[in-house]
């Protein structure tokens, strides 16, 4: 351009070498597009899509569907987080085998008694007064005393029947007479063949007697109990009646709270052990290697005075038949008998308590003992 073509009266302004980008903080969002997004297109209007109306409609539907799926996925995740189970006590493994017990540290004892069946059997349902044959382990459980860990707990195993010698691991437990209110309540309604976790608060636990086991008055206890067999309250022998020799004591009907009535004859006691079946059951035949579950009553031949009765205690008893101490004739006499039977045992002194007798029970060294025993079962291994 010549000098004559330039505008008159105006100064010539030289262009700056570079333009300064505006500060994004001072620009409203519609006026600012980050680098690389717009591809240099400064137009803010919509660009032609090149799609038909049907294609555009279909794309909108897909977008809506994806949005719905995303919302549902997020809401499901929130629901799971809100409802997923918290820490819990667990006892894993097969019924009758020593369980693997887990008591999480972040689970602090609170509230009241809690009963959790982890294996549900389909056998007899326990009621108050019934006797369960069980294996069990129990733990001390308490809130941490460390001020740095106020939301944690501690636990310690106190006792386990699985750690007893073979043949002594199964124990009778009469519901309502365990001396633990929480355990009694926890067993009611459970079925034979079940494994149950019972979380017992201090108010329903051992009380002052727990001090002998190192338990404080604020400690909880956690029991894991396997119910292997059970017998209803008042269980009796059932089967075919048998006739007894007239020179032996007569066995009559049940006397309330005592057991079968025993009448001593006007005769001298036998010199040898007698083991006679009064009622013959239909169950398995016992062997010397069995531990039997029984109800029994014992009286003296000389005056018919009762010296012992599991009926009167309201609790079944169990005895290994290979026992070689105490009244050995009792254990010998129950070998080879059928479960479900009622057996009369007459023990001369040599098969009873010998020359020393048992003064605590009022038994002299010359006393012949008479027992009537109902064999209700064989203890599970």
PADREN-679768 format. One record per residue (C-alpha): residue number from 1; residue in three letters; x, y, z. Coordinates in Angstrom, 2 decimals, padded with zeros to 5 digits. Layout:
<nodes>
+-----+--------+---------+---------+---------+
: num : residu :       X :       Y :       Z :
+-----+--------+---------+---------+---------+
: NUM :    ALA :       X :       Y :       Z :
...
+-----+--------+---------+---------+---------+
</nodes>
This chain:
<nodes>
+-----+--------+---------+---------+---------+
: num : residu :       X :       Y :       Z :
+-----+--------+---------+---------+---------+
:   1 :    UNK :  000.00 :  000.00 :  000.00 :
:   2 :    UNK :  001.34 :  003.44 : -000.94 :
:   3 :    UNK :  001.55 :  006.31 :  001.44 :
:   4 :    UNK : -001.33 :  007.96 : -000.42 :
:   5 :    UNK : -003.64 :  005.02 :  000.30 :
:   6 :    UNK : -003.19 :  005.14 :  004.09 :
:   7 :    UNK : -005.92 :  006.82 :  006.13 :
:   8 :    UNK : -005.17 :  010.40 :  006.80 :
:   9 :    UNK : -004.66 :  011.69 :  010.35 :
:  10 :    UNK : -004.21 :  008.19 :  011.95 :
:  11 :    UNK : -001.04 :  006.64 :  013.33 :
:  12 :    UNK :  000.13 :  003.36 :  011.97 :
:  13 :    UNK : -000.08 :  000.66 :  014.75 :
:  14 :    UNK :  002.18 : -002.35 :  014.56 :
:  15 :    UNK :  000.67 : -005.70 :  015.50 :
:  16 :    UNK :  001.95 : -007.39 :  018.66 :
:  17 :    UNK :  003.92 : -010.56 :  018.01 :
:  18 :    UNK :  001.65 : -012.79 :  020.19 :
:  19 :    UNK : -001.80 : -012.47 :  021.68 :
:  20 :    UNK : -002.17 : -012.95 :  025.42 :
:  21 :    UNK : -004.75 : -015.67 :  026.42 :
:  22 :    UNK : -007.43 : -014.38 :  028.75 :
:  23 :    UNK : -007.39 : -015.64 :  032.36 :
:  24 :    UNK : -009.93 : -018.45 :  032.74 :
:  25 :    UNK : -010.94 : -017.20 :  036.20 :
:  26 :    UNK : -012.31 : -014.02 :  034.68 :
:  27 :    UNK : -014.33 : -015.66 :  031.94 :
:  28 :    UNK : -017.73 : -017.24 :  032.32 :
:  29 :    UNK : -017.75 : -020.95 :  031.47 :
:  30 :    UNK : -019.62 : -020.63 :  028.13 :
:  31 :    UNK : -016.83 : -018.34 :  026.94 :
:  32 :    UNK : -013.93 : -020.66 :  027.78 :
:  33 :    UNK : -013.11 : -023.99 :  026.24 :
:  34 :    UNK : -010.02 : -025.91 :  027.49 :
:  35 :    UNK : -007.39 : -026.60 :  024.87 :
:  36 :    UNK : -007.83 : -029.79 :  022.85 :
:  37 :    UNK : -011.59 : -030.06 :  023.33 :
:  38 :    UNK : -012.90 : -027.71 :  020.64 :
:  39 :    UNK : -010.25 : -028.53 :  018.05 :
:  40 :    UNK : -009.89 : -024.81 :  017.37 :
:  41 :    UNK : -013.55 : -024.30 :  016.42 :
:  42 :    UNK : -014.61 : -021.14 :  018.21 :
:  43 :    UNK : -018.27 : -021.42 :  017.25 :
:  44 :    UNK : -020.53 : -022.13 :  020.23 :
:  45 :    UNK : -023.47 : -023.31 :  018.18 :
:  46 :    UNK : -024.34 : -027.00 :  017.52 :
:  47 :    UNK : -022.49 : -028.73 :  014.72 :
:  48 :    UNK : -024.39 : -030.67 :  012.08 :
:  49 :    UNK : -024.46 : -034.40 :  013.01 :
:  50 :    UNK : -024.96 : -035.85 :  009.59 :
:  51 :    UNK : -027.44 : -038.39 :  011.09 :
:  52 :    UNK : -031.00 : -039.10 :  010.11 :
:  53 :    UNK : -033.81 : -038.31 :  012.56 :
:  54 :    UNK : -034.31 : -042.03 :  013.28 :
:  55 :    UNK : -030.63 : -042.52 :  014.07 :
:  56 :    UNK : -030.60 : -039.52 :  016.37 :
:  57 :    UNK : -033.71 : -040.79 :  018.18 :
:  58 :    UNK : -032.15 : -044.21 :  018.62 :
:  59 :    UNK : -028.98 : -042.67 :  020.06 :
:  60 :    UNK : -031.03 : -040.68 :  022.57 :
:  61 :    UNK : -032.79 : -043.87 :  023.70 :
:  62 :    UNK : -029.46 : -045.66 :  024.22 :
:  63 :    UNK : -028.19 : -042.71 :  026.23 :
:  64 :    UNK : -031.25 : -042.75 :  028.46 :
:  65 :    UNK : -030.95 : -046.51 :  029.00 :
:  66 :    UNK : -027.29 : -046.22 :  029.94 :
:  67 :    UNK : -028.14 : -043.44 :  032.39 :
:  68 :    UNK : -030.79 : -045.61 :  034.06 :
:  69 :    UNK : -028.36 : -048.54 :  034.34 :
:  70 :    UNK : -025.76 : -046.28 :  035.90 :
:  71 :    UNK : -028.24 : -044.94 :  038.48 :
:  72 :    UNK : -029.41 : -048.46 :  039.39 :
:  73 :    UNK : -025.81 : -049.67 :  039.75 :
:  74 :    UNK : -024.96 : -046.78 :  042.05 :
:  75 :    UNK : -028.10 : -047.26 :  044.15 :
:  76 :    UNK : -027.43 : -051.01 :  044.43 :
:  77 :    UNK : -023.93 : -050.31 :  045.64 :
:  78 :    UNK : -025.21 : -047.91 :  048.28 :
:  79 :    UNK : -027.83 : -050.48 :  049.41 :
:  80 :    UNK : -025.19 : -053.24 :  049.74 :
:  81 :    UNK : -022.90 : -051.02 :  051.79 :
:  82 :    UNK : -025.81 : -050.08 :  054.06 :
:  83 :    UNK : -027.15 : -053.62 :  054.55 :
:  84 :    UNK : -024.13 : -055.92 :  054.31 :
:  85 :    UNK : -023.59 : -057.92 :  057.53 :
:  86 :    UNK : -021.17 : -056.61 :  060.11 :
:  87 :    UNK : -018.57 : -058.68 :  061.99 :
:  88 :    UNK : -019.94 : -061.83 :  063.60 :
:  89 :    UNK : -018.72 : -064.78 :  065.65 :
:  90 :    UNK : -018.19 : -067.88 :  063.49 :
:  91 :    UNK : -017.66 : -071.58 :  064.21 :
:  92 :    UNK : -016.75 : -073.64 :  061.17 :
:  93 :    UNK : -016.13 : -077.35 :  060.66 :
:  94 :    UNK : -018.11 : -080.57 :  060.77 :
:  95 :    UNK : -020.55 : -081.37 :  063.58 :
:  96 :    UNK : -018.83 : -083.33 :  066.33 :
:  97 :    UNK : -015.36 : -082.18 :  065.26 :
:  98 :    UNK : -013.50 : -079.41 :  067.08 :
:  99 :    UNK : -014.73 : -076.18 :  065.44 :
: 100 :    UNK : -012.58 : -073.30 :  064.26 :
: 101 :    UNK : -013.97 : -070.40 :  066.27 :
: 102 :    UNK : -013.46 : -066.80 :  065.18 :
: 103 :    UNK : -014.37 : -063.86 :  067.44 :
: 104 :    UNK : -013.58 : -060.62 :  065.55 :
: 105 :    UNK : -011.69 : -057.97 :  067.50 :
: 106 :    UNK : -013.93 : -055.27 :  066.06 :
: 107 :    UNK : -017.03 : -056.97 :  067.48 :
: 108 :    UNK : -017.67 : -055.57 :  070.97 :
: 109 :    UNK : -020.07 : -057.38 :  073.35 :
: 110 :    UNK : -023.29 : -055.47 :  073.85 :
: 111 :    UNK : -027.03 : -055.95 :  074.21 :
: 112 :    UNK : -028.44 : -059.20 :  075.55 :
: 113 :    UNK : -028.34 : -062.95 :  075.01 :
: 114 :    UNK : -027.82 : -063.96 :  071.38 :
: 115 :    UNK : -028.31 : -067.49 :  070.01 :
: 116 :    UNK : -027.11 : -068.42 :  066.52 :
: 117 :    UNK : -027.58 : -071.93 :  065.08 :
: 118 :    UNK : -024.76 : -072.42 :  062.54 :
: 119 :    UNK : -025.71 : -076.03 :  061.78 :
: 120 :    UNK : -029.39 : -076.97 :  062.03 :
: 121 :    UNK : -030.26 : -080.57 :  062.86 :
: 122 :    UNK : -033.60 : -082.25 :  062.32 :
: 123 :    UNK : -033.80 : -084.32 :  065.51 :
: 124 :    UNK : -035.64 : -083.93 :  068.81 :
: 125 :    UNK : -036.34 : -080.31 :  069.82 :
: 126 :    UNK : -034.97 : -079.58 :  073.28 :
: 127 :    UNK : -037.26 : -078.46 :  076.08 :
: 128 :    UNK : -036.61 : -077.55 :  079.68 :
: 129 :    UNK : -035.66 : -080.70 :  081.63 :
: 130 :    UNK : -034.41 : -082.61 :  078.58 :
: 131 :    UNK : -030.87 : -083.94 :  078.55 :
: 132 :    UNK : -028.57 : -083.21 :  075.63 :
: 133 :    UNK : -025.36 : -085.11 :  074.91 :
: 134 :    UNK : -022.96 : -082.43 :  073.82 :
: 135 :    UNK : -019.45 : -081.41 :  072.93 :
: 136 :    UNK : -018.63 : -077.77 :  073.63 :
: 137 :    UNK : -016.01 : -075.05 :  073.89 :
: 138 :    UNK : -016.42 : -071.69 :  075.57 :
: 139 :    UNK : -014.55 : -068.38 :  075.63 :
: 140 :    UNK : -014.19 : -065.32 :  077.80 :
: 141 :    UNK : -015.23 : -062.24 :  075.80 :
: 142 :    UNK : -014.87 : -058.66 :  076.95 :
: 143 :    UNK : -014.53 : -055.08 :  075.78 :
: 144 :    UNK : -010.90 : -054.01 :  075.44 :
: 145 :    UNK : -009.47 : -052.18 :  078.45 :
: 146 :    UNK : -006.91 : -050.41 :  076.24 :
: 147 :    UNK : -008.00 : -046.75 :  076.08 :
: 148 :    UNK : -006.44 : -046.54 :  072.64 :
: 149 :    UNK : -008.75 : -049.29 :  071.36 :
: 150 :    UNK : -012.22 : -048.41 :  072.72 :
: 151 :    UNK : -014.01 : -050.17 :  069.85 :
: 152 :    UNK : -012.23 : -053.50 :  070.13 :
: 153 :    UNK : -012.75 : -056.66 :  072.21 :
: 154 :    UNK : -010.58 : -059.41 :  073.65 :
: 155 :    UNK : -011.27 : -063.13 :  074.03 :
: 156 :    UNK : -009.67 : -066.20 :  075.56 :
: 157 :    UNK : -010.55 : -069.88 :  075.43 :
: 158 :    UNK : -011.52 : -071.15 :  078.88 :
: 159 :    UNK : -012.40 : -074.81 :  078.33 :
: 160 :    UNK : -013.08 : -077.33 :  075.57 :
: 161 :    UNK : -014.53 : -080.82 :  075.86 :
: 162 :    UNK : -012.67 : -081.65 :  072.62 :
: 163 :    UNK : -009.45 : -081.40 :  074.62 :
: 164 :    UNK : -010.51 : -084.10 :  077.08 :
: 165 :    UNK : -009.30 : -087.70 :  076.67 :
: 166 :    UNK : -010.99 : -089.83 :  074.03 :
: 167 :    UNK : -014.22 : -091.31 :  075.38 :
: 168 :    UNK : -014.74 : -088.36 :  077.75 :
: 169 :    UNK : -015.44 : -085.60 :  075.25 :
: 170 :    UNK : -019.22 : -086.00 :  075.14 :
: 171 :    UNK : -020.99 : -084.81 :  078.28 :
: 172 :    UNK : -024.63 : -084.81 :  079.42 :
: 173 :    UNK : -026.15 : -081.36 :  079.76 :
: 174 :    UNK : -029.61 : -081.11 :  081.33 :
: 175 :    UNK : -031.47 : -078.06 :  080.05 :
: 176 :    UNK : -032.45 : -075.89 :  082.98 :
: 177 :    UNK : -029.77 : -077.31 :  085.26 :
: 178 :    UNK : -026.50 : -076.18 :  083.67 :
: 179 :    UNK : -026.13 : -073.43 :  086.32 :
: 180 :    UNK : -025.85 : -070.91 :  083.48 :
: 181 :    UNK : -029.15 : -069.13 :  082.89 :
: 182 :    UNK : -028.09 : -067.93 :  079.44 :
: 183 :    UNK : -026.99 : -071.37 :  078.29 :
: 184 :    UNK : -030.22 : -072.97 :  079.51 :
: 185 :    UNK : -032.27 : -070.38 :  077.63 :
: 186 :    UNK : -030.08 : -070.74 :  074.55 :
: 187 :    UNK : -030.55 : -074.51 :  074.33 :
: 188 :    UNK : -034.34 : -074.47 :  074.57 :
: 189 :    UNK : -035.81 : -075.05 :  071.12 :
: 190 :    UNK : -032.58 : -076.26 :  069.52 :
: 191 :    UNK : -032.68 : -079.57 :  067.68 :
: 192 :    UNK : -030.52 : -082.65 :  067.94 :
: 193 :    UNK : -027.83 : -082.55 :  065.27 :
: 194 :    UNK : -027.29 : -078.79 :  065.62 :
: 195 :    UNK : -024.29 : -076.59 :  066.35 :
: 196 :    UNK : -025.22 : -073.45 :  068.28 :
: 197 :    UNK : -023.30 : -070.30 :  069.22 :
: 198 :    UNK : -024.59 : -068.76 :  072.46 :
: 199 :    UNK : -023.37 : -065.28 :  073.44 :
: 200 :    UNK : -024.10 : -064.87 :  077.15 :
: 201 :    UNK : -024.03 : -061.51 :  078.97 :
: 202 :    UNK : -022.61 : -061.31 :  082.53 :
: 203 :    UNK : -026.08 : -061.15 :  084.08 :
: 204 :    UNK : -026.86 : -064.64 :  082.73 :
: 205 :    UNK : -023.37 : -066.14 :  083.01 :
: 206 :    UNK : -021.22 : -067.65 :  085.75 :
: 207 :    UNK : -021.57 : -064.83 :  088.26 :
: 208 :    UNK : -019.17 : -064.99 :  091.20 :
: 209 :    UNK : -018.18 : -068.59 :  090.43 :
: 210 :    UNK : -016.50 : -067.32 :  087.26 :
: 211 :    UNK : -013.63 : -065.90 :  089.31 :
: 212 :    UNK : -012.18 : -069.40 :  089.58 :
: 213 :    UNK : -011.79 : -069.37 :  085.79 :
: 214 :    UNK : -010.40 : -065.86 :  085.64 :
: 215 :    UNK : -013.69 : -064.25 :  084.62 :
: 216 :    UNK : -014.63 : -060.82 :  085.91 :
: 217 :    UNK : -018.11 : -059.62 :  086.72 :
: 218 :    UNK : -018.33 : -057.75 :  083.40 :
: 219 :    UNK : -017.09 : -060.54 :  081.13 :
: 220 :    UNK : -019.33 : -062.23 :  078.60 :
: 221 :    UNK : -018.91 : -065.89 :  077.67 :
: 222 :    UNK : -019.34 : -067.43 :  074.24 :
: 223 :    UNK : -020.35 : -071.10 :  074.01 :
: 224 :    UNK : -020.18 : -073.24 :  070.88 :
: 225 :    UNK : -022.29 : -076.36 :  071.55 :
: 226 :    UNK : -022.73 : -079.44 :  069.33 :
: 227 :    UNK : -025.95 : -081.29 :  070.26 :
: 228 :    UNK : -025.16 : -084.89 :  069.29 :
: 229 :    UNK : -028.04 : -086.72 :  071.00 :
: 230 :    UNK : -030.89 : -085.93 :  073.37 :
: 231 :    UNK : -033.38 : -087.53 :  075.73 :
: 232 :    UNK : -036.72 : -086.03 :  076.79 :
: 233 :    UNK : -037.48 : -085.37 :  080.42 :
: 234 :    UNK : -038.87 : -088.50 :  082.08 :
: 235 :    UNK : -037.42 : -090.89 :  079.49 :
: 236 :    UNK : -037.89 : -094.53 :  080.55 :
: 237 :    UNK : -037.09 : -098.02 :  079.38 :
: 238 :    UNK : -039.55 : -099.40 :  076.86 :
: 239 :    UNK : -039.86 : -102.95 :  075.59 :
: 240 :    UNK : -040.92 : -106.45 :  076.60 :
: 241 :    UNK : -041.44 : -107.19 :  080.34 :
: 242 :    UNK : -039.50 : -110.18 :  081.76 :
: 243 :    UNK : -040.26 : -112.35 :  084.76 :
: 244 :    UNK : -037.81 : -112.29 :  087.69 :
: 245 :    UNK : -036.89 : -115.00 :  090.20 :
: 246 :    UNK : -038.96 : -114.72 :  093.39 :
: 247 :    UNK : -035.82 : -114.56 :  095.53 :
: 248 :    UNK : -034.75 : -111.34 :  093.82 :
: 249 :    UNK : -036.10 : -107.86 :  094.60 :
: 250 :    UNK : -039.37 : -107.01 :  092.84 :
: 251 :    UNK : -039.39 : -104.00 :  090.51 :
: 252 :    UNK : -042.66 : -102.09 :  090.44 :
: 253 :    UNK : -044.12 : -098.93 :  088.95 :
: 254 :    UNK : -042.44 : -095.54 :  088.97 :
: 255 :    UNK : -042.50 : -093.56 :  092.20 :
: 256 :    UNK : -042.68 : -089.81 :  091.63 :
: 257 :    UNK : -039.21 : -088.25 :  091.78 :
: 258 :    UNK : -037.52 : -091.49 :  092.82 :
: 259 :    UNK : -037.70 : -094.02 :  090.02 :
: 260 :    UNK : -039.09 : -097.58 :  089.89 :
: 261 :    UNK : -040.31 : -099.00 :  093.19 :
: 262 :    UNK : -037.96 : -101.69 :  094.62 :
: 263 :    UNK : -039.23 : -104.26 :  097.10 :
: 264 :    UNK : -036.62 : -106.38 :  098.94 :
: 265 :    UNK : -037.68 : -110.05 :  099.50 :
: 266 :    UNK : -037.58 : -111.93 :  102.79 :
: 267 :    UNK : -034.46 : -113.82 :  101.76 :
: 268 :    UNK : -030.72 : -113.69 :  102.08 :
: 269 :    UNK : -028.92 : -111.74 :  099.37 :
: 270 :    UNK : -027.12 : -113.72 :  096.65 :
: 271 :    UNK : -023.38 : -114.25 :  096.98 :
: 272 :    UNK : -022.69 : -113.52 :  093.31 :
: 273 :    UNK : -023.45 : -110.62 :  091.02 :
: 274 :    UNK : -026.93 : -110.69 :  089.47 :
: 275 :    UNK : -027.84 : -108.72 :  086.32 :
: 276 :    UNK : -031.42 : -109.50 :  085.29 :
: 277 :    UNK : -033.47 : -107.84 :  082.55 :
: 278 :    UNK : -036.78 : -106.45 :  083.81 :
: 279 :    UNK : -037.82 : -104.85 :  080.51 :
: 280 :    UNK : -035.98 : -105.78 :  077.32 :
: 281 :    UNK : -035.45 : -102.96 :  074.86 :
: 282 :    UNK : -034.88 : -103.18 :  071.13 :
: 283 :    UNK : -031.75 : -101.06 :  070.74 :
: 284 :    UNK : -028.09 : -101.88 :  070.21 :
: 285 :    UNK : -026.32 : -104.28 :  072.57 :
: 286 :    UNK : -023.83 : -102.61 :  074.90 :
: 287 :    UNK : -020.16 : -103.56 :  075.09 :
: 288 :    UNK : -017.44 : -102.89 :  077.63 :
: 289 :    UNK : -016.09 : -100.16 :  075.35 :
: 290 :    UNK : -019.34 : -098.17 :  075.44 :
: 291 :    UNK : -020.33 : -095.27 :  077.63 :
: 292 :    UNK : -024.01 : -095.61 :  078.46 :
: 293 :    UNK : -026.62 : -093.00 :  079.27 :
: 294 :    UNK : -028.81 : -094.13 :  082.16 :
: 295 :    UNK : -031.38 : -093.31 :  084.79 :
: 296 :    UNK : -030.94 : -095.35 :  087.97 :
: 297 :    UNK : -031.99 : -095.88 :  091.56 :
: 298 :    UNK : -029.97 : -097.61 :  094.29 :
: 299 :    UNK : -031.14 : -099.08 :  097.63 :
: 300 :    UNK : -029.65 : -101.26 :  100.37 :
: 301 :    UNK : -030.69 : -104.90 :  100.61 :
: 302 :    UNK : -030.67 : -104.88 :  104.41 :
: 303 :    UNK : -033.40 : -102.25 :  104.85 :
: 304 :    UNK : -034.46 : -101.04 :  101.39 :
: 305 :    UNK : -033.16 : -097.54 :  102.14 :
: 306 :    UNK : -032.36 : -095.46 :  099.07 :
: 307 :    UNK : -028.78 : -094.15 :  098.88 :
: 308 :    UNK : -028.73 : -092.73 :  095.33 :
: 309 :    UNK : -031.12 : -091.82 :  092.52 :
: 310 :    UNK : -030.53 : -089.95 :  089.27 :
: 311 :    UNK : -034.33 : -089.80 :  088.99 :
: 312 :    UNK : -034.43 : -087.74 :  092.17 :
: 313 :    UNK : -031.73 : -085.37 :  090.89 :
: 314 :    UNK : -033.62 : -084.96 :  087.64 :
: 315 :    UNK : -030.48 : -085.50 :  085.61 :
: 316 :    UNK : -029.37 : -088.45 :  083.50 :
: 317 :    UNK : -025.96 : -089.97 :  084.15 :
: 318 :    UNK : -023.37 : -091.51 :  081.89 :
: 319 :    UNK : -020.83 : -094.20 :  082.73 :
: 320 :    UNK : -018.04 : -095.87 :  080.74 :
: 321 :    UNK : -018.58 : -099.61 :  081.12 :
: 322 :    UNK : -014.86 : -100.40 :  081.25 :
: 323 :    UNK : -014.50 : -098.59 :  084.60 :
: 324 :    UNK : -012.45 : -100.59 :  087.10 :
: 325 :    UNK : -012.99 : -098.41 :  090.18 :
: 326 :    UNK : -015.94 : -097.96 :  092.54 :
: 327 :    UNK : -018.89 : -100.34 :  092.36 :
: 328 :    UNK : -017.43 : -102.45 :  089.54 :
: 329 :    UNK : -020.43 : -104.82 :  089.45 :
: 330 :    UNK : -022.56 : -101.91 :  088.24 :
: 331 :    UNK : -020.47 : -101.57 :  085.07 :
: 332 :    UNK : -020.07 : -105.31 :  084.49 :
: 333 :    UNK : -023.79 : -105.91 :  084.89 :
: 334 :    UNK : -024.74 : -103.43 :  082.15 :
: 335 :    UNK : -022.51 : -105.00 :  079.52 :
: 336 :    UNK : -024.31 : -107.08 :  076.90 :
: 337 :    UNK : -027.70 : -105.45 :  077.53 :
: 338 :    UNK : -029.90 : -103.81 :  074.90 :
: 339 :    UNK : -030.52 : -100.09 :  074.80 :
: 340 :    UNK : -034.05 : -099.37 :  075.99 :
: 341 :    UNK : -033.86 : -102.05 :  078.69 :
: 342 :    UNK : -034.51 : -101.85 :  082.44 :
: 343 :    UNK : -032.01 : -103.95 :  084.37 :
: 344 :    UNK : -031.99 : -105.16 :  087.98 :
: 345 :    UNK : -028.46 : -105.35 :  089.46 :
: 346 :    UNK : -027.67 : -107.05 :  092.79 :
: 347 :    UNK : -024.09 : -106.38 :  093.93 :
: 348 :    UNK : -022.53 : -108.32 :  096.83 :
: 349 :    UNK : -019.86 : -106.35 :  098.74 :
: 350 :    UNK : -016.99 : -107.62 :  096.57 :
: 351 :    UNK : -018.70 : -106.18 :  093.47 :
: 352 :    UNK : -019.77 : -103.04 :  095.31 :
: 353 :    UNK : -017.64 : -100.91 :  097.60 :
: 354 :    UNK : -015.78 : -103.77 :  099.30 :
: 355 :    UNK : -014.89 : -103.99 :  102.95 :
: 356 :    UNK : -014.50 : -100.22 :  103.24 :
: 357 :    UNK : -018.02 : -099.52 :  102.04 :
: 358 :    UNK : -018.97 : -095.92 :  101.33 :
: 359 :    UNK : -019.64 : -094.15 :  104.64 :
: 360 :    UNK : -020.62 : -090.91 :  102.91 :
: 361 :    UNK : -023.52 : -092.72 :  101.24 :
: 362 :    UNK : -024.36 : -094.75 :  104.38 :
: 363 :    UNK : -023.04 : -098.00 :  102.84 :
: 364 :    UNK : -021.29 : -100.48 :  105.12 :
: 365 :    UNK : -018.57 : -102.90 :  104.08 :
: 366 :    UNK : -021.05 : -105.80 :  104.45 :
: 367 :    UNK : -023.88 : -104.24 :  102.44 :
: 368 :    UNK : -025.37 : -105.78 :  099.30 :
: 369 :    UNK : -026.46 : -103.10 :  096.85 :
: 370 :    UNK : -029.55 : -103.19 :  094.65 :
: 371 :    UNK : -029.84 : -101.02 :  091.53 :
: 372 :    UNK : -032.56 : -100.63 :  088.94 :
: 373 :    UNK : -031.11 : -099.08 :  085.79 :
: 374 :    UNK : -032.81 : -097.82 :  082.61 :
: 375 :    UNK : -030.34 : -097.94 :  079.70 :
: 376 :    UNK : -031.48 : -095.05 :  077.53 :
: 377 :    UNK : -028.65 : -094.85 :  075.06 :
: 378 :    UNK : -025.01 : -095.21 :  074.13 :
: 379 :    UNK : -022.98 : -092.04 :  074.22 :
: 380 :    UNK : -021.85 : -090.79 :  070.80 :
: 381 :    UNK : -018.10 : -090.91 :  070.23 :
+-----+--------+---------+---------+---------+
</nodes>
